Amino acid sequence: MNALTTDQIARVKATVPVLAEHGTTITKHFYQRMFAHHPELKNVFNQTHQKSGNQPETLARAVYAYAANIDNLGALGPTVSRIANKHVSLSIRPEHYPIVGRHLLGAIVDVLGDAVDPDTLEAWRAAYGQLAGIFIGTEAKLYESAAWSGFRPFRVARKHEESDEITSFYLTPADGGPACGFEPGQYLSVKRFVDELGVDQPRQYSLSDAPNGKWLRISVKREAGKQDVAPGHVSNLMHDGVGVSEIVQVSAPMGDFTLDRKKSTPVVLISGGVGITPMTSMLASLLADASERRVSFVHACRNGRVHAFRPWLTEQVATHANVSSTVFYEAVEAVDRIGVDYDFEGRLDLTKIADQVISPDADYYICGPVPFMRAQCEALAALGVDAERIHTEVFGSGTVQ
């Protein structure tokens, strides 16, 4: 991988304003172009996010960030790590990068036309080669350390309804071997064929239990879809089309949103909706380690019907003096007031529990819808929490920043 020249760096940075204006147009055209020439790649990329425009917008932001930081690539480290983990989970390989590069450069030319001179296009060709090399190198290390490569058959040993929306799937290796280890907070990809789309579609799901050598547990939310939101094809197939003893194709655990188990300082786990799943893995792992760390489990959901893992969490709080929980119900129902399984009504408001959860040496792990995570990050910052102690997980095409 050759270093970019000073002139090439300057030319790439000079395109930043153009990318700000035309970036999404370029990336939408890129995907259309690439899928027309390589329809087999529809099996890798989320087609729902293609239709909604989320994936092109995310790629446009990534290209913009790369161009803006072309002379300071260290700033892209966290983004590269997150994307590389997802790439490995999707089984993206080095041979895919030339395909992407060819059609991305082609899309730039198609959209901008004569506004891109040959020297600028060559600068972008070199810049893409540099970026591809960074990802290929990072992903090679992840593949080397992965429990297995590609997708592996697992059998559904058990299904358990955690709430009206979320069901847990206990997955065991189809070959009868032991389940692999993983870091609390990681996810795996499940691949299913979607008749409606006519392609295989992989989706990522957080592991929701501690590593135990017996099974890998994921907890899947049914996504019915709304007026402006497409249904979760794979998630719904898991609920309705996958029964006990059936086989699903699973990738090795990946992800860098992981609990630092070496620390002894307090942990604050903040979740919204199905974002509770990696938090149950983190808490279960701390308890399996017999950790004495103080753990504050803060969860927000609509009401008791969709409150997953409620009995389990209640038991952990009752039996472990170092664990506490606070629950916010946004839309309390009459039945919720009978058992009073929540602490506050309304959206999660950290100022109401600041005296319980704010600590200068605590680490904060946040998972949930992107607007929820943004709100919690802003609230923690306003309460004086150092940004380095705030950790977030993002699936799909969202970004917290």
DOLUMTOR-765273 format. One line per field, with one value per residue (C-alpha): x, y, z; residue in three letters. Coordinates in pm, 1 decimal, padded with zeros to 6 digits, always signed. Layout:
DOLUMTOR-765273
X c(X ...)
Y c(Y ...)
Z c(Z ...)
r c(ALA ...)
end
This chain:
DOLUMTOR-765273
X c(+00000.0 +00171.2 +00138.9 -00055.8 +00140.8 +00094.9 -00088.9 -00323.7 -00407.3 -00481.7 -00703.3 -00904.9 -00953.3 -01063.1 -01356.9 -01501.7 -01751.5 -01862.7 -01916.7 -02119.1 -02352.2 -02361.6 -02241.4 -02573.7 -02650.8 -02314.8 -02357.8 -02714.7 -02589.7 -02293.6 -02518.7 -02745.6 -02444.3 -02272.0 -02585.6 -02656.0 -02311.1 -02289.2 -02640.7 -02488.8 -02381.8 -02745.5 -02703.1 -02448.9 -02594.7 -02911.7 -03173.9 -03419.7 -03163.7 -03108.6 -03475.2 -03500.1 -03186.1 -03014.7 -02725.2 -02636.4 -02654.9 -02426.7 -02173.4 -02186.2 -02102.5 -01818.1 -01669.1 -01701.1 -01529.4 -01246.1 -01190.3 -01201.0 -00946.2 -00726.6 -00428.1 -00520.1 -00632.1 -00586.0 -00910.7 -01093.2 -00971.1 -01297.1 -01502.9 -01267.9 -01285.9 -01666.8 -01705.3 -01434.3 -01606.5 -01931.9 -01757.1 -01611.3 -01949.6 -02092.9 -01801.6 -01679.9 -01347.7 -01049.0 -01179.4 -01486.4 -01284.1 -01180.8 -01546.6 -01656.6 -01373.6 -01445.1 -01811.4 -01758.4 -01514.9 -01748.8 -02036.7 -01829.2 -01764.5 -02125.8 -02267.4 -02008.3 -01901.6 -01652.2 -01635.6 -01386.0 -01057.7 -00829.1 -00578.9 -00850.1 -00997.3 -00652.6 -00611.3 -00937.8 -00828.3 -00513.8 -00712.6 -00958.0 -00666.7 -00525.4 -00856.2 -00916.8 -00573.3 -00651.4 -00974.2 -00825.5 -00542.0 -00774.4 -01016.5 -00739.4 -00656.5 -01022.8 -01062.1 -00750.2 -00890.2 -01250.0 -01395.3 -01472.8 -01484.9 -01801.4 -02135.7 -02175.2 -02490.0 -02642.9 -02949.3 -03223.9 -03222.8 -03484.3 -03708.5 -03830.8 -04058.5 -03905.2 -04185.4 -04464.7 -04199.8 -03873.9 -03798.8 -03471.6 -03314.0 -03068.6 -02833.2 -02606.5 -02350.9 -02513.6 -02204.7 -02256.6 -01942.6 -01916.5 -02030.7 -01749.9 -01652.6 -01706.2 -01680.8 -01995.3 -02153.0 -02059.1 -02305.7 -02335.0 -02499.9 -02784.5 -02846.6 -03190.7 -03337.8 -03611.6 -03867.5 -04005.4 -03662.2 -03542.4 -03202.2 -03023.2 -03012.4 -02779.8 -02878.5 -02679.4 -02813.1 -02641.7 -02557.2 -02775.6 -02621.0 -02281.7 -02040.4 -02103.5 -01974.4 -02323.7 -02514.7 -02511.1 -02826.5 -02968.7 -03288.8 -03476.3 -03737.5 -04027.9 -04025.3 -04371.4 -04291.5 -04466.0 -04581.5 -04229.4 -04035.7 -04000.7 -04063.3 -03769.4 -03771.6 -03514.5 -03638.1 -03994.5 -03875.4 -03696.8 -04017.2 -04257.2 -04046.6 -03779.8 -03881.6 -03698.2 -03448.4 -03430.0 -03094.5 -02982.8 -02660.7 -02456.1 -02135.2 -01870.9 -01917.1 -01783.5 -01806.7 -01597.1 -01875.0 -01750.2 -01736.4 -01391.2 -01392.1 -01048.4 -01164.6 -01298.9 -01474.7 -01854.4 -02052.2 -02367.1 -02569.2 -02819.5 -03062.9 -03372.5 -03607.1 -03428.1 -03100.4 -03130.7 -02986.5 -02610.6 -02666.5 -02802.5 -02489.4 -02267.5 -02447.9 -02467.9 -02094.7 -02007.8 -02216.9 -02059.0 -01719.1 -01837.5 -01744.0 -01797.2 -01819.9 -02118.3 -02358.9 -02644.2 -02886.5 -03099.1 -03364.6 -03638.6 -03923.8 -04284.1 -04462.2 -04466.7 -04580.5 -04254.8 -04026.9 -03792.3 -03593.4 -03793.7 -03813.5 -03446.8 -03329.6 -03553.8 -03392.9 -03038.8 -03110.5 -03265.0 -02971.3 -02672.8 -02614.0 -02388.8 -02660.1 -02937.8 -03192.0 -03403.0 -03684.1 -03865.5 -04196.6 -04283.6 -04650.6 -04766.2 -05072.9 -05329.0 -05192.5 -04845.7 -04972.0 -05083.8 -04743.0 -04546.5 -04255.3 -04120.3 -03967.6 -04048.3 -04310.2 -04197.1 -03878.3 -03548.5 -03418.9 -03076.0 -03107.1 -03368.9 -03118.6 -02789.7 -02709.8 -02732.0 -02551.6 -02306.8 -01960.7 -01626.2 -01472.6 -01773.2 -01797.8 -02126.0 -02249.4 -02544.9 -02753.0 -03088.8 -03236.9 -02997.4 -03201.2 -03214.0 -02836.8 -02773.1 -02997.4 -02818.7 -02473.0 -02576.2 -02726.4 -02411.3 -02192.9 -02411.7 -02369.9 -01992.2 -01910.1 -01589.5 -01656.0 -01392.2 -01609.7 -01914.9 -01946.9 -02224.0 -02339.7 -02484.3 -02641.8 -02756.7 -02685.3 -02713.6 -02456.9 -02462.6 -02244.2)
Y c(+00000.0 +00315.6 +00636.7 +00916.9 +01209.9 +01559.6 +01655.6 +01355.9 +01435.2 +01795.9 +01685.9 +01446.0 +01710.0 +01958.7 +01731.2 +01751.5 +02030.9 +01834.0 +01522.3 +01723.7 +01830.3 +01523.7 +01238.6 +01056.3 +01088.4 +00929.3 +00642.8 +00565.0 +00541.5 +00333.4 +00065.1 +00057.6 +00022.3 -00244.9 -00458.6 -00437.8 -00585.7 -00810.6 -00912.8 -01183.5 -00906.5 -00841.8 -01145.8 -00950.0 -00599.3 -00514.6 -00463.1 -00300.2 -00031.3 +00009.5 +00083.6 +00320.8 +00509.6 +00448.3 +00252.1 +00506.0 +00788.6 +00600.5 +00528.8 +00893.3 +01000.8 +00749.2 +00866.5 +01228.5 +01149.1 +00970.0 +01261.6 +01513.2 +01311.9 +01190.0 +01360.1 +01232.6 +00872.0 +00804.4 +00991.4 +00716.2 +00436.2 +00372.3 +00384.6 +00145.5 -00098.7 -00095.6 -00137.4 -00404.4 -00613.4 -00591.1 -00680.4 -00995.3 -01086.5 -01058.3 -01256.1 -00969.4 -01070.0 -00895.4 -00986.3 -00769.4 -00448.7 -00411.4 -00452.2 -00181.3 +00047.3 +00009.9 +00097.5 +00373.1 +00552.4 +00486.3 +00640.2 +00950.7 +00995.7 +00920.3 +01174.7 +01453.1 +01415.3 +01676.1 +01826.5 +01548.8 +01591.1 +01290.9 +01384.6 +01411.6 +01078.3 +00920.0 +01071.5 +00909.3 +00579.3 +00591.6 +00701.6 +00414.9 +00171.5 +00306.9 +00273.1 -00077.3 -00178.3 -00052.0 -00251.5 -00567.1 -00560.7 -00498.7 -00767.7 -01022.2 -01003.6 -01044.8 -01345.9 -01499.2 -01468.3 -01563.8 -01887.3 -01991.4 -01840.7 -01765.5 -01910.8 -02228.6 -02437.1 -02409.8 -02585.0 -02406.1 -02596.0 -02379.1 -02075.7 -01859.4 -01555.9 -01273.4 -01023.7 -00963.2 -00859.8 -01034.0 -01406.7 -01571.2 -01841.8 -02085.9 -02197.8 -02502.4 -02615.0 -02862.4 -03083.4 -03137.8 -02953.0 -02692.5 -02334.7 -02085.2 -01813.8 -01444.9 -01105.4 -00970.3 -00715.0 -00888.9 -00997.3 -01260.3 -01262.7 -01495.6 -01558.3 -01648.7 -01660.1 -01396.3 -01501.1 -01149.3 -01016.4 -01326.1 -01322.2 -01437.6 -01167.4 -01159.1 -00968.5 -00897.4 -00985.2 -00921.1 -01221.9 -01195.5 -01440.1 -01502.4 -01736.1 -02086.7 -02337.4 -02484.4 -02240.3 -01898.3 -01706.7 -01426.5 -01239.5 -01116.5 -00842.2 -00886.6 -00588.3 -00552.9 -00235.7 +00099.7 +00353.8 +00473.3 +00174.6 -00156.8 -00479.0 -00674.1 -00960.2 -01183.9 -01102.4 -01193.9 -01511.7 -01607.0 -01558.7 -01727.3 -01955.9 -02102.4 -02363.2 -02574.5 -02820.7 -02620.6 -02518.1 -02158.1 -02029.2 -01827.5 -01623.3 -01613.1 -01352.2 -01008.0 -00648.5 -00404.2 -00282.4 -00503.8 -00498.2 -00448.0 -00736.7 -00652.1 -00339.0 -00326.8 +00009.3 +00065.8 -00023.0 +00154.9 -00032.1 +00192.5 +00041.9 +00126.5 -00137.7 -00433.0 -00260.2 -00452.0 -00765.2 -00689.2 -00552.1 -00885.6 -01049.0 -00799.9 -00836.7 -01217.0 -01228.2 -01012.2 -01238.4 -01551.5 -01399.9 -01343.8 -00981.0 -00741.8 -00437.4 -00212.7 -00249.5 -00007.5 -00147.0 +00132.3 +00034.7 +00216.3 +00065.1 +00142.1 -00067.3 -00398.5 -00600.0 -00526.8 -00530.7 -00821.0 -01014.3 -00857.7 -01168.9 -01248.8 -00898.2 -00882.2 -01202.8 -01073.8 -00754.9 -00954.4 -01195.6 -00967.5 -00668.8 -00500.0 -00491.0 -00231.2 -00153.8 +00143.8 +00109.6 +00379.4 +00304.6 +00561.2 +00463.0 +00300.9 +00077.9 +00002.8 -00347.5 -00202.5 -00008.4 -00328.5 -00489.4 -00164.9 -00318.8 +00019.5 +00310.5 +00613.4 +00704.7 +00876.6 +00869.7 +00787.8 +01092.5 +01045.6 +01362.7 +01182.4 +00915.8 +01105.6 +01046.5 +00669.8 +00630.8 +00916.9 +00827.2 +00968.0 +00622.3 +00441.6 +00318.2 +00370.9 +00127.2 +00241.1 +00050.0 +00128.7 +00330.4 +00593.4 +00893.6 +00728.7 +00682.8 +01038.8 +01166.8 +00958.0 +01061.6 +01427.3 +01378.5 +01209.8 +01483.4 +01747.4 +01558.8 +01579.2 +01227.7 +01204.1 +01101.3 +00826.8 +00649.6 +00639.7 +00336.1 +00290.7 +00017.8 +00092.0 -00163.0 -00114.2 +00218.5 +00456.3 +00674.6 +00821.5 +01117.6)
Z c(+00000.0 -00123.8 +00074.4 -00085.4 -00218.6 -00080.3 -00398.3 -00375.3 -00012.5 -00107.0 -00396.9 -00178.3 +00090.8 -00175.4 -00259.2 +00093.5 +00005.6 -00301.6 -00090.1 +00159.9 -00122.2 -00347.6 -00124.8 -00084.1 -00455.3 -00533.0 -00285.8 -00397.9 -00754.8 -00637.2 -00484.4 -00789.7 -01014.1 -00804.6 -00762.6 -01135.9 -01208.1 -00901.1 -00791.3 -00570.0 -00329.3 -00244.6 -00018.5 +00187.2 +00208.2 +00400.3 +00129.0 +00368.5 +00445.9 +00072.4 +00015.9 +00309.5 +00205.9 +00540.6 +00393.9 +00120.1 +00373.2 +00611.5 +00337.4 +00230.7 +00586.6 +00601.2 +00271.4 +00385.4 +00717.9 +00536.6 +00299.6 +00583.1 +00785.1 +00499.7 +00665.9 +01014.1 +00975.9 +01346.7 +01406.1 +01214.9 +01442.5 +01634.3 +01314.4 +01134.9 +01426.6 +01436.3 +01060.1 +01037.2 +01304.2 +01112.7 +00785.8 +00938.3 +01084.3 +00731.9 +00581.5 +00363.2 +00208.9 +00044.9 -00301.3 -00241.6 -00208.7 -00576.0 -00674.5 -00433.7 -00540.0 -00910.5 -00874.0 -00616.7 -00848.8 -01138.3 -00943.9 -00871.0 -01242.1 -01338.7 -01091.6 -01108.6 -01470.0 -01591.1 -01241.8 -01161.6 -01348.3 -01415.3 -01144.4 -00877.0 -00984.5 -00961.8 -00614.6 -00507.9 -00660.4 -00447.2 -00141.2 -00179.8 -00214.4 +00110.3 +00293.6 +00155.6 +00276.4 +00627.0 +00640.9 +00490.5 +00743.5 +01037.7 +00924.1 +00868.4 +01238.8 +01331.6 +01102.6 +01256.2 +01609.2 +01522.7 +01658.1 +01298.3 +00950.9 +00755.5 +00863.1 +01066.4 +01130.7 +01477.4 +01611.0 +01803.2 +02132.5 +02300.3 +02245.9 +02532.7 +02520.8 +02723.3 +02649.1 +02397.7 +02143.6 +02233.9 +02216.2 +02315.7 +02100.0 +02257.9 +01980.4 +02001.8 +01740.2 +01499.6 +01515.5 +01887.9 +01989.5 +02266.2 +02215.8 +02173.4 +02416.3 +02348.1 +02511.1 +02684.0 +02450.9 +02125.8 +01857.8 +01590.4 +01248.2 +01157.0 +00785.9 +00648.4 +00298.6 +00261.2 +00000.7 -00029.2 -00127.0 -00308.8 -00136.6 +00176.4 +00442.2 +00743.5 +01057.6 +01370.9 +01716.5 +02048.3 +02259.6 +02568.0 +02815.3 +02971.4 +02789.4 +02924.1 +02666.7 +02622.0 +02402.1 +02241.4 +02330.1 +02119.5 +02199.8 +01894.7 +01876.3 +01638.2 +01399.7 +01251.4 +01060.6 +01063.0 +00808.5 +00729.0 +00862.5 +00678.9 +00873.3 +01010.6 +00762.3 +00933.4 +01284.4 +01190.0 +01020.8 +01340.9 +01541.3 +01300.3 +01085.1 +01313.5 +01567.8 +01820.5 +01661.2 +01336.8 +01187.2 +01142.4 +00987.5 +01235.4 +01216.4 +01488.7 +01763.9 +01673.4 +01793.1 +01993.3 +02224.6 +02505.1 +02880.7 +03030.3 +03276.0 +03416.4 +03595.0 +03949.1 +03920.0 +03900.7 +03588.3 +03469.4 +03205.5 +03025.9 +02775.8 +02579.1 +02438.5 +02281.0 +02367.9 +02693.1 +02529.5 +02549.1 +02899.2 +03021.1 +02881.8 +03063.1 +03394.4 +03366.1 +03291.9 +03593.1 +03813.8 +03663.2 +03745.4 +04106.1 +04054.3 +04343.7 +04115.6 +04179.5 +03887.8 +03815.5 +03558.2 +03406.6 +03153.4 +02963.8 +02762.4 +02675.0 +02939.4 +03122.5 +02820.7 +02636.9 +02941.7 +02866.9 +03131.1 +03415.1 +03640.3 +03583.3 +03667.4 +03975.0 +04100.0 +04044.1 +04236.4 +04521.6 +04549.6 +04479.4 +04707.5 +04449.6 +04179.2 +04157.0 +03887.1 +03782.1 +03528.2 +03331.4 +03156.0 +02892.8 +02852.4 +03177.1 +03145.0 +03413.0 +03473.8 +03532.9 +03832.2 +04005.4 +04040.2 +04015.0 +03827.3 +03727.5 +03917.7 +03703.1 +03446.2 +03129.2 +02924.6 +03087.5 +03273.7 +03429.4 +03634.2 +03844.4 +03948.7 +03920.8 +04287.8 +04224.4 +03893.1 +03850.1 +03974.3 +03857.1 +03811.1 +03658.9 +03300.9 +03114.5 +02850.9 +02639.7 +02385.1 +02228.8 +01941.8 +01807.8 +01934.4 +02278.3 +02285.8 +02171.9 +02450.9 +02716.2 +02592.8 +02610.7 +02956.4 +03087.0 +02940.9 +03108.8 +03436.4 +03403.4 +03281.0 +03078.2 +02717.3 +02744.1 +03001.5 +02773.0 +02542.0 +02284.7 +02048.7 +01704.8 +01471.4 +01116.0 +00954.7 +01246.9 +01413.2 +01762.7 +01672.0)
r c(MET ASN ALA LEU THR THR ASP GLN ILE ALA ARG VAL LYS ALA THR VAL PRO VAL LEU ALA GLU HIS GLY THR THR ILE THR LYS HIS PHE TYR GLN ARG MET PHE ALA HIS HIS PRO GLU LEU LYS ASN VAL PHE ASN GLN THR HIS GLN LYS SER GLY ASN GLN PRO GLU THR LEU ALA ARG ALA VAL TYR ALA TYR ALA ALA ASN ILE ASP ASN LEU GLY ALA LEU GLY PRO THR VAL SER ARG ILE ALA ASN LYS HIS VAL SER LEU SER ILE ARG PRO GLU HIS TYR PRO ILE VAL GLY ARG HIS LEU LEU GLY ALA ILE VAL ASP VAL LEU GLY ASP ALA VAL ASP PRO ASP THR LEU GLU ALA TRP ARG ALA ALA TYR GLY GLN LEU ALA GLY ILE PHE ILE GLY THR GLU ALA LYS LEU TYR GLU SER ALA ALA TRP SER GLY PHE ARG PRO PHE ARG VAL ALA ARG LYS HIS GLU GLU SER ASP GLU ILE THR SER PHE TYR LEU THR PRO ALA ASP GLY GLY PRO ALA CYS GLY PHE GLU PRO GLY GLN TYR LEU SER VAL LYS ARG PHE VAL ASP GLU LEU GLY VAL ASP GLN PRO ARG GLN TYR SER LEU SER ASP ALA PRO ASN GLY LYS TRP LEU ARG ILE SER VAL LYS ARG GLU ALA GLY LYS GLN ASP VAL ALA PRO GLY HIS VAL SER ASN LEU MET HIS ASP GLY VAL GLY VAL SER GLU ILE VAL GLN VAL SER ALA PRO MET GLY ASP PHE THR LEU ASP ARG LYS LYS SER THR PRO VAL VAL LEU ILE SER GLY GLY VAL GLY ILE THR PRO MET THR SER MET LEU ALA SER LEU LEU ALA ASP ALA SER GLU ARG ARG VAL SER PHE VAL HIS ALA CYS ARG ASN GLY ARG VAL HIS ALA PHE ARG PRO TRP LEU THR GLU GLN VAL ALA THR HIS ALA ASN VAL SER SER THR VAL PHE TYR GLU ALA VAL GLU ALA VAL ASP ARG ILE GLY VAL ASP TYR ASP PHE GLU GLY ARG LEU ASP LEU THR LYS ILE ALA ASP GLN VAL ILE SER PRO ASP ALA ASP TYR TYR ILE CYS GLY PRO VAL PRO PHE MET ARG ALA GLN CYS GLU ALA LEU ALA ALA LEU GLY VAL ASP ALA GLU ARG ILE HIS THR GLU VAL PHE GLY SER GLY THR VAL GLN)
end
